[in-house]
Amino acid sequence: MNSNRRGVYVLVIEAHGQTCVGRLGQHNFDGIYLYVGSALGPGGFQRVERHRAVAAGRNQTRRWHIDYLLGLGQLKGVLLLETSDKTMECALAETLARFAEPTIAGFGASDCHCRTHLFRLKLCNETHCK
């Protein structure tokens, strides 16, 4: 992946189980989660490659909140949005909060004023949503 490319990204993660999320403590996960992150720094979208390595078990370092969830769950997809707009990460998180369930307060949001950057999708079938 070209490290000159920068922007924000959304990771799609399926997770079932319990794990400690660093200073945020123990949390239960059950479902499909969307995580909004920033790749505006010097490495650009190389950060996403690091997340893929954590999810695949090739990197055991737990640096960010998302690393703990990736160690538990399966990375199902990645959406890359190329931008230099530093407000886009939080704007995207605010938009997702309207459509998905905000989860752990402070998750991925220690450097901004957002409640969280992790959201749980509601899954529906013909009879109900959970």
Biotite code that builds the C-alpha atoms (Angstrom):
import biotite.structure as struc

atoms = struc.array([
    struc.Atom([0.000, 0.000, 0.000], chain_id="A", res_id=1, res_name="MET", atom_name="CA", element="C"),
    struc.Atom([1.350, 3.420, -0.950], chain_id="A", res_id=2, res_name="ASN", atom_name="CA", element="C"),
    struc.Atom([2.354, 5.250, 2.251], chain_id="A", res_id=3, res_name="SER", atom_name="CA", element="C"),
    struc.Atom([1.797, 8.606, 0.536], chain_id="A", res_id=4, res_name="ASN", atom_name="CA", element="C"),
    struc.Atom([-1.944, 7.981, 0.604], chain_id="A", res_id=5, res_name="ARG", atom_name="CA", element="C"),
    struc.Atom([-3.668, 9.362, 3.674], chain_id="A", res_id=6, res_name="ARG", atom_name="CA", element="C"),
    struc.Atom([-7.173, 9.705, 4.994], chain_id="A", res_id=7, res_name="GLY", atom_name="CA", element="C"),
    struc.Atom([-9.645, 8.004, 7.278], chain_id="A", res_id=8, res_name="VAL", atom_name="CA", element="C"),
    struc.Atom([-10.825, 4.423, 7.305], chain_id="A", res_id=9, res_name="TYR", atom_name="CA", element="C"),
    struc.Atom([-13.547, 2.173, 8.631], chain_id="A", res_id=10, res_name="VAL", atom_name="CA", element="C"),
    struc.Atom([-12.758, -1.360, 9.783], chain_id="A", res_id=11, res_name="LEU", atom_name="CA", element="C"),
    struc.Atom([-15.563, -3.931, 9.754], chain_id="A", res_id=12, res_name="VAL", atom_name="CA", element="C"),
    struc.Atom([-14.980, -6.479, 12.515], chain_id="A", res_id=13, res_name="ILE", atom_name="CA", element="C"),
    struc.Atom([-16.965, -9.475, 13.690], chain_id="A", res_id=14, res_name="GLU", atom_name="CA", element="C"),
    struc.Atom([-16.297, -10.254, 17.336], chain_id="A", res_id=15, res_name="ALA", atom_name="CA", element="C"),
    struc.Atom([-17.773, -12.618, 19.895], chain_id="A", res_id=16, res_name="HIS", atom_name="CA", element="C"),
    struc.Atom([-16.338, -12.901, 23.375], chain_id="A", res_id=17, res_name="GLY", atom_name="CA", element="C"),
    struc.Atom([-14.706, -10.882, 26.099], chain_id="A", res_id=18, res_name="GLN", atom_name="CA", element="C"),
    struc.Atom([-11.393, -9.051, 26.130], chain_id="A", res_id=19, res_name="THR", atom_name="CA", element="C"),
    struc.Atom([-9.615, -6.347, 28.069], chain_id="A", res_id=20, res_name="CYS", atom_name="CA", element="C"),
    struc.Atom([-9.375, -3.109, 26.069], chain_id="A", res_id=21, res_name="VAL", atom_name="CA", element="C"),
    struc.Atom([-6.364, -1.566, 27.776], chain_id="A", res_id=22, res_name="GLY", atom_name="CA", element="C"),
    struc.Atom([-7.320, 1.127, 30.283], chain_id="A", res_id=23, res_name="ARG", atom_name="CA", element="C"),
    struc.Atom([-10.960, 0.855, 29.208], chain_id="A", res_id=24, res_name="LEU", atom_name="CA", element="C"),
    struc.Atom([-11.154, -2.514, 30.991], chain_id="A", res_id=25, res_name="GLY", atom_name="CA", element="C"),
    struc.Atom([-13.021, -5.753, 30.247], chain_id="A", res_id=26, res_name="GLN", atom_name="CA", element="C"),
    struc.Atom([-15.775, -5.671, 27.640], chain_id="A", res_id=27, res_name="HIS", atom_name="CA", element="C"),
    struc.Atom([-18.063, -8.185, 25.980], chain_id="A", res_id=28, res_name="ASN", atom_name="CA", element="C"),
    struc.Atom([-18.462, -8.178, 22.219], chain_id="A", res_id=29, res_name="PHE", atom_name="CA", element="C"),
    struc.Atom([-21.119, -9.932, 20.194], chain_id="A", res_id=30, res_name="ASP", atom_name="CA", element="C"),
    struc.Atom([-21.761, -8.852, 16.640], chain_id="A", res_id=31, res_name="GLY", atom_name="CA", element="C"),
    struc.Atom([-20.470, -6.764, 13.784], chain_id="A", res_id=32, res_name="ILE", atom_name="CA", element="C"),
    struc.Atom([-18.582, -3.591, 14.681], chain_id="A", res_id=33, res_name="TYR", atom_name="CA", element="C"),
    struc.Atom([-17.465, -0.557, 12.712], chain_id="A", res_id=34, res_name="LEU", atom_name="CA", element="C"),
    struc.Atom([-14.354, 1.288, 13.829], chain_id="A", res_id=35, res_name="TYR", atom_name="CA", element="C"),
    struc.Atom([-13.444, 4.728, 12.471], chain_id="A", res_id=36, res_name="VAL", atom_name="CA", element="C"),
    struc.Atom([-9.750, 5.558, 12.416], chain_id="A", res_id=37, res_name="GLY", atom_name="CA", element="C"),
    struc.Atom([-7.367, 8.145, 11.053], chain_id="A", res_id=38, res_name="SER", atom_name="CA", element="C"),
    struc.Atom([-4.446, 7.552, 8.714], chain_id="A", res_id=39, res_name="ALA", atom_name="CA", element="C"),
    struc.Atom([-3.438, 11.176, 8.271], chain_id="A", res_id=40, res_name="LEU", atom_name="CA", element="C"),
    struc.Atom([0.005, 10.782, 9.846], chain_id="A", res_id=41, res_name="GLY", atom_name="CA", element="C"),
    struc.Atom([3.350, 10.062, 8.191], chain_id="A", res_id=42, res_name="PRO", atom_name="CA", element="C"),
    struc.Atom([2.602, 6.390, 7.485], chain_id="A", res_id=43, res_name="GLY", atom_name="CA", element="C"),
    struc.Atom([-0.757, 7.097, 5.897], chain_id="A", res_id=44, res_name="GLY", atom_name="CA", element="C"),
    struc.Atom([-2.778, 3.999, 5.104], chain_id="A", res_id=45, res_name="PHE", atom_name="CA", element="C"),
    struc.Atom([0.129, 1.788, 6.243], chain_id="A", res_id=46, res_name="GLN", atom_name="CA", element="C"),
    struc.Atom([-1.693, 1.937, 9.578], chain_id="A", res_id=47, res_name="ARG", atom_name="CA", element="C"),
    struc.Atom([-4.428, -0.206, 8.028], chain_id="A", res_id=48, res_name="VAL", atom_name="CA", element="C"),
    struc.Atom([-1.806, -2.788, 7.040], chain_id="A", res_id=49, res_name="GLU", atom_name="CA", element="C"),
    struc.Atom([-0.702, -2.882, 10.668], chain_id="A", res_id=50, res_name="ARG", atom_name="CA", element="C"),
    struc.Atom([-4.312, -3.481, 11.727], chain_id="A", res_id=51, res_name="HIS", atom_name="CA", element="C"),
    struc.Atom([-4.511, -6.348, 9.232], chain_id="A", res_id=52, res_name="ARG", atom_name="CA", element="C"),
    struc.Atom([-1.357, -7.863, 10.741], chain_id="A", res_id=53, res_name="ALA", atom_name="CA", element="C"),
    struc.Atom([-2.833, -7.647, 14.258], chain_id="A", res_id=54, res_name="VAL", atom_name="CA", element="C"),
    struc.Atom([-6.079, -9.247, 13.062], chain_id="A", res_id=55, res_name="ALA", atom_name="CA", element="C"),
    struc.Atom([-4.142, -12.057, 11.363], chain_id="A", res_id=56, res_name="ALA", atom_name="CA", element="C"),
    struc.Atom([-2.044, -12.709, 14.474], chain_id="A", res_id=57, res_name="GLY", atom_name="CA", element="C"),
    struc.Atom([1.215, -11.584, 12.829], chain_id="A", res_id=58, res_name="ARG", atom_name="CA", element="C"),
    struc.Atom([1.564, -8.623, 15.207], chain_id="A", res_id=59, res_name="ASN", atom_name="CA", element="C"),
    struc.Atom([0.969, -9.125, 18.933], chain_id="A", res_id=60, res_name="GLN", atom_name="CA", element="C"),
    struc.Atom([1.614, -5.506, 19.976], chain_id="A", res_id=61, res_name="THR", atom_name="CA", element="C"),
    struc.Atom([-1.406, -3.810, 21.510], chain_id="A", res_id=62, res_name="ARG", atom_name="CA", element="C"),
    struc.Atom([-0.884, -0.069, 21.016], chain_id="A", res_id=63, res_name="ARG", atom_name="CA", element="C"),
    struc.Atom([-4.385, 1.244, 20.313], chain_id="A", res_id=64, res_name="TRP", atom_name="CA", element="C"),
    struc.Atom([-7.842, 0.284, 21.590], chain_id="A", res_id=65, res_name="HIS", atom_name="CA", element="C"),
    struc.Atom([-8.679, -1.307, 18.252], chain_id="A", res_id=66, res_name="ILE", atom_name="CA", element="C"),
    struc.Atom([-5.745, -3.720, 18.600], chain_id="A", res_id=67, res_name="ASP", atom_name="CA", element="C"),
    struc.Atom([-7.498, -5.485, 21.477], chain_id="A", res_id=68, res_name="TYR", atom_name="CA", element="C"),
    struc.Atom([-10.681, -5.975, 19.475], chain_id="A", res_id=69, res_name="LEU", atom_name="CA", element="C"),
    struc.Atom([-8.765, -7.112, 16.396], chain_id="A", res_id=70, res_name="LEU", atom_name="CA", element="C"),
    struc.Atom([-7.027, -9.706, 18.560], chain_id="A", res_id=71, res_name="GLY", atom_name="CA", element="C"),
    struc.Atom([-10.424, -11.114, 19.519], chain_id="A", res_id=72, res_name="LEU", atom_name="CA", element="C"),
    struc.Atom([-12.431, -10.753, 16.327], chain_id="A", res_id=73, res_name="GLY", atom_name="CA", element="C"),
    struc.Atom([-12.157, -11.186, 12.588], chain_id="A", res_id=74, res_name="GLN", atom_name="CA", element="C"),
    struc.Atom([-11.485, -8.313, 10.226], chain_id="A", res_id=75, res_name="LEU", atom_name="CA", element="C"),
    struc.Atom([-14.221, -8.602, 7.603], chain_id="A", res_id=76, res_name="LYS", atom_name="CA", element="C"),
    struc.Atom([-13.572, -5.488, 5.534], chain_id="A", res_id=77, res_name="GLY", atom_name="CA", element="C"),
    struc.Atom([-11.935, -2.088, 5.217], chain_id="A", res_id=78, res_name="VAL", atom_name="CA", element="C"),
    struc.Atom([-13.227, 1.142, 3.724], chain_id="A", res_id=79, res_name="LEU", atom_name="CA", element="C"),
    struc.Atom([-10.569, 3.735, 2.827], chain_id="A", res_id=80, res_name="LEU", atom_name="CA", element="C"),
    struc.Atom([-11.497, 7.387, 2.330], chain_id="A", res_id=81, res_name="LEU", atom_name="CA", element="C"),
    struc.Atom([-8.635, 9.407, 0.923], chain_id="A", res_id=82, res_name="GLU", atom_name="CA", element="C"),
    struc.Atom([-8.670, 12.930, 2.378], chain_id="A", res_id=83, res_name="THR", atom_name="CA", element="C"),
    struc.Atom([-6.492, 15.518, 4.060], chain_id="A", res_id=84, res_name="SER", atom_name="CA", element="C"),
    struc.Atom([-9.426, 16.887, 6.072], chain_id="A", res_id=85, res_name="ASP", atom_name="CA", element="C"),
    struc.Atom([-8.565, 16.457, 9.752], chain_id="A", res_id=86, res_name="LYS", atom_name="CA", element="C"),
    struc.Atom([-12.231, 16.779, 10.745], chain_id="A", res_id=87, res_name="THR", atom_name="CA", element="C"),
    struc.Atom([-13.377, 13.855, 8.584], chain_id="A", res_id=88, res_name="MET", atom_name="CA", element="C"),
    struc.Atom([-12.660, 11.124, 11.163], chain_id="A", res_id=89, res_name="GLU", atom_name="CA", element="C"),
    struc.Atom([-14.965, 12.678, 13.754], chain_id="A", res_id=90, res_name="CYS", atom_name="CA", element="C"),
    struc.Atom([-17.562, 13.677, 11.155], chain_id="A", res_id=91, res_name="ALA", atom_name="CA", element="C"),
    struc.Atom([-17.717, 10.072, 9.982], chain_id="A", res_id=92, res_name="LEU", atom_name="CA", element="C"),
    struc.Atom([-17.994, 8.810, 13.576], chain_id="A", res_id=93, res_name="ALA", atom_name="CA", element="C"),
    struc.Atom([-20.836, 11.256, 14.238], chain_id="A", res_id=94, res_name="GLU", atom_name="CA", element="C"),
    struc.Atom([-22.634, 10.066, 11.112], chain_id="A", res_id=95, res_name="THR", atom_name="CA", element="C"),
    struc.Atom([-22.255, 6.394, 12.041], chain_id="A", res_id=96, res_name="LEU", atom_name="CA", element="C"),
    struc.Atom([-23.660, 7.155, 15.494], chain_id="A", res_id=97, res_name="ALA", atom_name="CA", element="C"),
    struc.Atom([-26.985, 7.938, 13.796], chain_id="A", res_id=98, res_name="ARG", atom_name="CA", element="C"),
    struc.Atom([-27.206, 4.507, 12.168], chain_id="A", res_id=99, res_name="PHE", atom_name="CA", element="C"),
    struc.Atom([-25.309, 2.142, 14.446], chain_id="A", res_id=100, res_name="ALA", atom_name="CA", element="C"),
    struc.Atom([-25.099, 1.673, 18.201], chain_id="A", res_id=101, res_name="GLU", atom_name="CA", element="C"),
    struc.Atom([-22.252, 3.612, 19.864], chain_id="A", res_id=102, res_name="PRO", atom_name="CA", element="C"),
    struc.Atom([-20.349, 1.272, 22.158], chain_id="A", res_id=103, res_name="THR", atom_name="CA", element="C"),
    struc.Atom([-17.502, 1.798, 24.625], chain_id="A", res_id=104, res_name="ILE", atom_name="CA", element="C"),
    struc.Atom([-17.069, 5.430, 25.672], chain_id="A", res_id=105, res_name="ALA", atom_name="CA", element="C"),
    struc.Atom([-13.615, 6.678, 24.732], chain_id="A", res_id=106, res_name="GLY", atom_name="CA", element="C"),
    struc.Atom([-12.822, 3.774, 22.380], chain_id="A", res_id=107, res_name="PHE", atom_name="CA", element="C"),
    struc.Atom([-10.512, 5.159, 19.700], chain_id="A", res_id=108, res_name="GLY", atom_name="CA", element="C"),
    struc.Atom([-11.461, 8.675, 20.730], chain_id="A", res_id=109, res_name="ALA", atom_name="CA", element="C"),
    struc.Atom([-8.807, 9.592, 23.275], chain_id="A", res_id=110, res_name="SER", atom_name="CA", element="C"),
    struc.Atom([-7.514, 12.434, 21.088], chain_id="A", res_id=111, res_name="ASP", atom_name="CA", element="C"),
    struc.Atom([-10.865, 14.074, 20.277], chain_id="A", res_id=112, res_name="CYS", atom_name="CA", element="C"),
    struc.Atom([-14.215, 14.994, 21.816], chain_id="A", res_id=113, res_name="HIS", atom_name="CA", element="C"),
    struc.Atom([-16.221, 12.152, 20.263], chain_id="A", res_id=114, res_name="CYS", atom_name="CA", element="C"),
    struc.Atom([-17.987, 9.727, 22.582], chain_id="A", res_id=115, res_name="ARG", atom_name="CA", element="C"),
    struc.Atom([-16.543, 6.743, 20.712], chain_id="A", res_id=116, res_name="THR", atom_name="CA", element="C"),
    struc.Atom([-15.203, 5.620, 17.358], chain_id="A", res_id=117, res_name="HIS", atom_name="CA", element="C"),
    struc.Atom([-16.584, 2.077, 17.724], chain_id="A", res_id=118, res_name="LEU", atom_name="CA", element="C"),
    struc.Atom([-20.129, 1.183, 16.689], chain_id="A", res_id=119, res_name="PHE", atom_name="CA", element="C"),
    struc.Atom([-22.138, -2.037, 16.713], chain_id="A", res_id=120, res_name="ARG", atom_name="CA", element="C"),
    struc.Atom([-24.372, -2.775, 13.765], chain_id="A", res_id=121, res_name="LEU", atom_name="CA", element="C"),
    struc.Atom([-27.889, -3.948, 14.408], chain_id="A", res_id=122, res_name="LYS", atom_name="CA", element="C"),
    struc.Atom([-28.511, -7.117, 12.452], chain_id="A", res_id=123, res_name="LEU", atom_name="CA", element="C"),
    struc.Atom([-32.051, -7.766, 11.287], chain_id="A", res_id=124, res_name="CYS", atom_name="CA", element="C"),
    struc.Atom([-33.865, -10.679, 9.736], chain_id="A", res_id=125, res_name="ASN", atom_name="CA", element="C"),
    struc.Atom([-37.513, -11.099, 8.749], chain_id="A", res_id=126, res_name="GLU", atom_name="CA", element="C"),
    struc.Atom([-38.729, -11.196, 12.346], chain_id="A", res_id=127, res_name="THR", atom_name="CA", element="C"),
    struc.Atom([-36.465, -9.072, 14.548], chain_id="A", res_id=128, res_name="HIS", atom_name="CA", element="C"),
    struc.Atom([-33.314, -7.016, 15.007], chain_id="A", res_id=129, res_name="CYS", atom_name="CA", element="C"),
    struc.Atom([-30.636, -7.671, 17.573], chain_id="A", res_id=130, res_name="LYS", atom_name="CA", element="C"),
])
